[in-house]
Amino acid sequence: MSYLIAASLDDRFLETLKDTVYGGQPRQASECLATIRGLLERGLTGDPDDYWANHTTFGGTRGKSSRQLIGVQRRREMLVNVVLPFLHAIARQERNMAAQELVQEMFRAHGPLPQNEVMRHMSMVLFNDLTSGPAMIRHARIQQGLQYIDEVACHRKDCTRCPLSVLFISDSPLPGPDELVSQPDVRVAKSST
């Protein structure tokens, strides 16, 4: 993380990050995501001549090749969980609707993050299957919604707070992933029948 901080001070990382989204000309979400991924990769790779680029412990033997400080998957998680919310907060504070929409589009366009314990649990709850379930979770925003549901309902064992419980107590058609994620605060009252 010290590399990222040093990069932000020396190379104007934060200004470049903001310019990616707020730079005067309209940009596509995929183009912005690629630019931000590149910034994170450069900011988190570190100097190949630095001690920690070739060592894993103090006084340890020198490795043969330079190592990345943070791997690709962790950088993707940082992008979804830190960078995009940060950029959205700045856009919101500055009342920049175009930038807010661009950041939201980047979030919608981002593919799924690596599976974790919560996603495996939700795959079992929703699909009763650990193999085909994750394949249906195609975007990071759906994962975020499922993590929220797990936190407010499953983890607390409070099914009344789960927006998915409507699937089990209603004859209405099944909502799609977009509807489930877009309304995470929906509370379903217990059926009176």
Secondary structure, DSSP 8 states (H G I E B T S, - for coil): -HHHHHHHHHS-HHHHHHHHHHSSS---HHHHHHHHHHHHHHHHH--TTSHHHH-SSTT----SS---SS-HHHHHHHIIIIIHHHHHHHHHHTT-HHHHHHHHHHHHH-------HHHHHHHHHHHS-SSHHHHH--SHHHHHHHHHHIIIIITTT-GGG-GGGHHHH--S----HHHHHH-TT--------
